[in-house]
Amino acid sequence: MGSDHAAAITAYWDDIAPVYLAMFRDELDTKPGDVARLDAFARSLGAGAYVCDLGCGPCAHITWRLAQAGLKVTGIDISPVCIDLARGEHPSLDVRVMNAADLDFADSSQDGLVAWYLIRYFPRAAWPGLVAEFA
């Protein structure tokens, strides 16, 4: 992902983050299928597994759900505003400003990752590199 694209996505999320938080902070309360998938994912890894929630957004609700399931979760987002809001929502969570296309984790340090709504913000041509970064 080029720096112009990353800057545009960052600016978009910095602007929309408060509105998104207000609209979606309780989203999982009305999505039992999503909750079941997240819980199954957590069970498949086992308590204490290290997981990254890529694009945690201002709600960090998926990060929170996975942490409640016993995983050691780091939520990341490219938007500093999203991360500030996520820290306000869930002060105990480890959330960081980071670009999912250039992760700042040691290789093989994560047992799993979640990219719930992330991929659509990357052009299709960037997907192979993104998947390679995830691996």
N, C-alpha and C positions, 0 to 999 in steps of 0.2 A: 504494500500500500504506500503510495507516494506521500510526501509530506503535505502537499496541498490537500489531498483527500483526507488525511488524518486531521489537519487543521479545520477543514470544513465540518467533519463529524464532531470534533471537539466543540466548535462554536455552536453547532446545532444543539447539542446536548447541554452545554452550559446555559443556553437560552431556555430550553423547554423543560429542564429538570424539575423546577418547582411545580409546574402544571402536571407533569407526569406523576410525580410523587402524590399529589393530591388525588389524582384519578385512579392510581393503581396500587397504592400502599397495601390495600387489603385484598388484592386480586386473587390470591390463593384461597381465600375464604369461599369463593364461588367456583372454584375449579378443582373438584375432587379427583378428576382424572390426572391432572398435573401433579397434585399432591401424591397420588398413588405412584406415579412414575418416579418422582423424586425420592420417595421413601424406598421404593424397590432398588433404585440406584444406590442409595446409602447402605441398604442391607447387603447388596452384592459386594460392596467394598469392605464393609465391617467397620465397627467403631474404631476411631483413631486414625483412619485413613486420611491422607492429605489430598485435598481437592481444591481446584481453582474454579471459581465461578467467574467466567469471562463475560464482561459487560454487565456487572451487577446492578448498574443504574442507581438512581437516587433512593429507591426503596430497599434494595438489598434483601428483598423478601425471600428469594431463592437461597441466597447465602445463609440467611437466618434459618430457613427450614432445614437445610443440610447440616448446619451446626447443631440444631436441636436434635437431629438424628444421630449425633455423636461423631460427626466428621470434623476434622481440623481443616476449616475452610478459609481460604483467602479470596475475597471478592475484589475484582479489579474493574476499573472503568477508565476510559481515556479522558473523561471529563472531570476536572477538579471540582466543579459545582456538584456533580452527582456524588462524588466521594464525600464532600462536606455534608451533604444532606443525608447520605447513608450513615455517616458517623453519628449524626443527630438522631436518626431513627433507631440505630442499634449500636450504642457506644462500645459494647463489648466485642464487636466483630473486628476482625482484621480486614480492613478494606484499604486499597491503595490505588493511586493514579498510575495506570500502566496501559500501554498499547498492546492489545492482544496479538498483534502481528510481530511484536518484538518483546516477548516475555522475559522478565528479569528473574527467572528461577533457574537453579542448577538443573542440568539435564537429568531426567528420570527422578526428580524430587517430588513429583506429584503422582498419586495413585489413580487419579481420575480428573476429569474436567467436565464442566457444564458450560455450554454456550447457548443458552435457552433462546435468546432473541438476537444474538450477535451476528451470525453469518450474513444476514441480509444487508448489513452495512458495508460489506466488502464487495467490490466488483467481482464477477464470476472469474475473471482472469487471475485474480489474487488468491482464489481458493486453494490451488495446489500448494502454494507457499505457506498459506495459513495452516493447512493441515500438517505440513511438514514441521512447522513451528510447534504445533500442538504435540506432535509425536516426540 
